[in-house]
Amino acid sequence: MDEKKILFIAYLYPPVGGKGLPGVQRTVKFVRYLQEMEPSVLTLKTERYPEFFPTDNRVALPINQETVIRTGTIDIFRLLLKLKGAAGSFLRKQEPATLNPQQPTANNQQPTTSNQQASLFTRLKDMVSDFFTFPDYAHPWIIPAIWQGRKAVKEENISVIFATGMPWSSLVVGWVIKTLTGAKLITDFRDPWVNNPFATDKGALKKMTERYLEEKIVTTSDIVSLNTDELRKDFVQRYPSLNKDKFVTLVNGYDEGDFKGIYAEKTEASGDGLLMTHAGFLYGLRDPKPILEAVGKMREQNPQ
């Protein structure tokens, strides 16, 4: 294998912008500032991104003479839903109209057992949905990405795979390709997966599966990259049997190149006020109120 060749596995890549921009930026910076390497990027076809990802990012490609490999999707869950709908429609046409003995009337009520059956059916349906849409919204990309990624590693003699998430589907793709090819794997966590304090809507089965999968990926990886020291400490504590030197911190940074030729201009509209920008999302337990209250107290203490 050629030690100068590296394959980035990044579901989010230009021209993705909007909500996907934080993930895009981290990958773009890795690709841009790699020295003496020949990068390739495995990502999604532009027209296949979900609607909540605008594709208005005007970053010119290639970033650093990288080869961009774009793949399609195979949504097994959507296919199953279509087959279910077609089968149900066919069966309804074949059956004669009959009175449903469970149908409530003015003189009776729906039996309790029917409600229990409906509740059980809902839970089973949710389990099936979680299984076929695991681990996240990018699941339709996994099979095509594995196919194309393995092909690229074999044909181009790529020695290193760099998979970044979330979405966690990218890490799954990297893990499987490493297993199939033997290439070295660097796994990059831009967020916590298993111990994410904002992910409160997961069922027990999904949580258990995520823990198992994260452990497999982390154990198989040659290097695990975390974007904060706090996240690195969490991984070191949760995987005490692994060499702690396997876990490294690669924080997000400031790129002066993004601001060349841009100068601040004071206008009448700006006045003497303070403009604060949070380049991220306020979700889950995140609350800007303490910062705003602190700014208010500073103004009270220093009115000038």
C-alpha positions in Angstrom: 0.0 0.0 0.0 1.1 3.6 -0.7 1.7 5.3 2.6 1.1 8.7 1.0 -2.5 7.9 0.0 -5.3 8.6 2.4 -9.1 8.1 2.0 -11.3 10.5 3.8 -14.8 9.2 4.5 -17.0 12.2 5.0 -20.8 12.2 4.5 -20.7 16.0 4.7 -18.6 17.7 2.1 -19.0 20.8 -0.2 -21.3 22.0 -1.5 -23.1 21.2 1.7 -23.7 24.2 3.9 -26.2 25.2 6.6 -26.6 22.7 9.3 -23.9 20.5 7.8 -21.3 23.3 7.7 -19.5 22.5 11.0 -18.8 19.0 9.8 -17.8 20.1 6.4 -15.4 22.7 7.7 -13.4 20.2 9.8 -12.9 17.8 6.9 -12.1 20.6 4.5 -9.3 21.8 6.8 -7.8 18.4 7.1 -7.8 18.0 3.4 -6.5 21.5 2.7 -3.5 21.3 5.1 -2.3 17.8 4.5 1.3 17.9 3.4 3.0 15.4 1.1 -0.2 13.2 1.0 -2.5 12.3 -1.9 -6.0 12.6 -0.5 -9.3 11.1 -1.8 -12.7 11.9 -0.3 -15.6 9.5 -0.3 -18.8 11.3 0.1 -22.5 11.5 -1.1 -23.8 12.7 -4.5 -25.0 16.2 -4.1 -28.6 15.5 -5.3 -28.9 12.8 -2.6 -28.5 14.9 0.5 -31.6 15.3 2.7 -33.6 18.5 2.3 -32.3 19.8 5.6 -28.8 20.2 4.1 -28.7 23.1 1.7 -26.1 22.8 -1.0 -25.1 26.5 -1.2 -21.5 26.2 0.0 -19.3 27.9 -2.6 -16.0 26.4 -1.6 -14.2 25.6 -4.8 -13.3 21.9 -5.4 -10.8 20.4 -5.4 -9.5 21.7 -2.1 -6.0 20.2 -2.3 -6.0 18.2 -5.6 -8.0 15.5 -3.9 -10.1 13.0 -5.8 -13.7 13.3 -4.8 -15.7 10.0 -5.0 -19.4 10.5 -4.8 -21.8 7.6 -4.3 -25.6 7.2 -4.4 -27.9 5.6 -1.7 -29.8 2.4 -1.2 -32.7 2.9 1.3 -33.8 -0.5 2.3 -36.3 0.8 4.8 -38.1 2.9 2.2 -38.1 -0.1 -0.1 -39.7 -2.2 2.5 -42.3 0.4 3.2 -43.2 0.5 -0.5 -43.5 -3.3 -0.6 -45.7 -3.2 2.5 -47.9 -0.6 0.9 -48.2 -2.5 -2.3 -49.0 -5.8 -0.5 -51.6 -4.2 1.7 -53.3 -2.6 -1.3 -53.4 -5.9 -3.2 -54.8 -7.8 -0.2 -57.5 -5.2 0.4 -58.7 -5.6 -3.2 -58.9 -9.4 -2.8 -60.9 -9.4 0.4 -64.7 -8.8 0.5 -66.0 -6.1 2.7 -67.0 -7.5 6.1 -68.1 -6.1 9.4 -65.2 -5.8 11.8 -66.3 -7.6 15.0 -63.9 -5.4 17.0 -65.5 -2.2 15.7 -67.0 -0.2 18.6 -70.7 0.7 18.4 -72.9 3.1 20.4 -73.6 0.2 22.9 -70.2 -1.2 23.4 -66.5 -0.1 23.8 -63.3 -1.2 22.2 -61.9 -4.1 24.2 -58.9 -3.4 26.4 -56.9 -6.2 24.7 -57.2 -4.4 21.4 -55.5 -1.3 22.9 -52.8 -3.5 24.3 -52.2 -5.2 21.0 -52.0 -1.8 19.3 -49.4 -0.7 21.8 -47.4 -3.8 21.3 -47.6 -3.4 17.5 -46.4 0.2 17.8 -43.4 -0.9 19.9 -42.5 -3.6 17.4 -42.9 -1.2 14.5 -40.6 1.3 16.2 -38.0 -1.5 16.8 -38.1 -2.5 13.1 -37.8 1.2 12.1 -34.8 1.7 14.4 -33.1 -1.5 13.0 -33.4 -0.5 9.3 -32.6 3.2 9.9 -29.6 2.5 12.2 -27.4 4.3 13.1 -28.7 7.7 11.8 -30.2 9.6 8.8 -27.2 8.7 6.6 -27.9 5.0 6.7 -28.9 4.7 3.0 -25.4 5.8 2.1 -23.6 2.9 4.0 -23.8 0.1 1.4 -22.8 2.2 -1.7 -20.0 3.9 0.3 -18.6 0.5 1.5 -18.7 -0.8 -2.0 -17.0 2.3 -3.6 -14.6 2.8 -0.7 -13.3 -0.8 -0.7 -12.8 -0.5 -4.5 -10.9 2.7 -4.1 -8.6 1.3 -1.4 -7.8 -1.8 -3.5 -7.3 -0.1 -6.8 -5.4 3.0 -5.6 -3.4 1.1 -2.9 -4.6 3.5 -0.2 -2.9 2.8 3.1 -4.9 5.1 5.5 -8.6 5.6 6.0 -9.9 8.7 7.9 -13.5 8.4 8.9 -15.2 11.4 10.5 -18.6 11.6 12.2 -21.3 12.4 12.9 -23.2 11.1 11.1 -22.0 7.8 12.6 -22.7 6.0 9.4 -19.3 7.4 8.2 -17.6 5.6 11.0 -19.4 2.4 10.2 -18.3 2.7 6.6 -14.6 3.2 7.7 -14.7 0.3 10.1 -16.1 -2.1 7.5 -13.6 -1.0 4.8 -10.7 -1.5 7.2 -12.0 -4.9 8.1 -12.2 -5.8 4.4 -8.9 -4.3 3.3 -6.5 -4.1 6.3 -5.8 -0.4 5.8 -5.1 1.6 8.8 -8.1 3.5 10.3 -8.2 6.9 12.0 -11.7 7.5 13.5 -12.6 11.1 14.1 -15.4 11.9 16.7 -16.6 15.5 16.2 -19.2 14.9 18.9 -19.9 12.2 21.6 -21.9 9.3 20.3 -22.8 6.9 23.2 -22.5 9.5 26.0 -24.1 12.4 24.2 -26.1 14.3 26.9 -28.5 15.8 24.3 -29.6 12.4 22.8 -32.5 11.6 25.1 -34.9 10.0 22.6 -33.2 6.6 22.2 -34.7 3.3 23.1 -32.9 0.7 25.2 -32.2 -1.6 22.2 -30.7 1.3 20.2 -28.6 2.4 23.1 -27.2 -1.1 23.5 -26.5 -1.5 19.8 -24.7 1.9 19.7 -22.5 0.9 22.7 -21.6 -2.4 21.0 -20.8 -0.7 17.7 -18.8 2.1 19.1 -16.7 -0.3 21.1 -16.0 -2.4 18.0 -15.1 0.7 16.0 -12.9 2.2 18.7 -11.1 -1.1 19.3 -10.5 -1.7 15.6 -9.2 1.8 14.9 -5.5 2.5 14.9 -6.0 6.0 16.2 -9.1 7.7 17.7 -9.3 11.5 17.2 -11.5 13.6 19.5 -12.3 17.3 19.1 -12.0 18.2 22.8 -9.9 17.2 25.8 -13.1 16.4 27.7 -14.2 14.0 25.1 -10.8 12.3 25.0 -10.9 11.8 28.8 -14.3 10.3 28.5 -13.1 7.7 25.9 -9.9 6.9 28.0 -12.1 6.2 31.0 -14.6 4.1 29.1 -12.0 2.0 27.4 -9.4 1.4 30.1 -8.1 -1.8 28.4 -6.8 0.2 25.4 -3.6 2.2 25.3 -4.5 5.8 26.2 -2.0 7.0 23.6 -4.4 5.7 21.0 -6.7 8.6 21.8 -5.6 12.0 20.6 -7.2 15.5 20.7 -7.5 17.4 17.5 -9.4 20.6 18.4 -11.2 22.8 15.9 -9.2 25.9 15.1 -9.0 29.2 13.4 -7.9 29.4 9.8 -6.5 32.8 8.8 -6.8 31.9 5.2 -10.6 32.1 5.4 -10.3 35.9 6.2 -7.7 37.1 3.8 -8.9 40.3 2.1 -11.8 40.8 4.6 -11.8 43.9 6.7 -14.2 45.2 9.3 -16.1 48.3 8.3 -17.8 50.5 10.8 -21.1 51.8 9.6 -23.8 54.0 11.1 -26.0 50.9 11.6 -23.3 49.1 13.6 -22.8 52.1 16.0 -20.8 51.3 19.1 -22.6 48.1 20.0 -21.1 44.7 20.6 -21.8 42.0 18.0 -21.6 38.4 19.3 -21.6 35.4 17.0 -22.0 31.8 18.0 -20.8 29.6 15.1 -22.8 26.6 16.1 -26.2 25.3 17.3 -28.2 26.0 20.4 -29.9 22.7 21.0 -30.6 20.3 23.9 -29.5 21.7 27.2 -27.5 24.6 25.6 -28.8 27.9 26.8 -27.4 31.4 26.0 -29.1 33.0 29.0 -26.1 32.9 31.4 -23.8 34.6 28.8 -26.4 37.3 28.1 -26.9 37.9 31.8 -23.2 38.2 32.3 -23.0 40.8 29.5 -25.8 42.7 31.1 -24.0 42.8 34.5 -20.8 44.0 32.8 -22.8 46.9 31.2 -24.3 47.7 34.7 -20.8 47.8 36.2 -19.2 49.6 33.3 -21.9 51.8 31.7 -19.3 53.7 29.6 
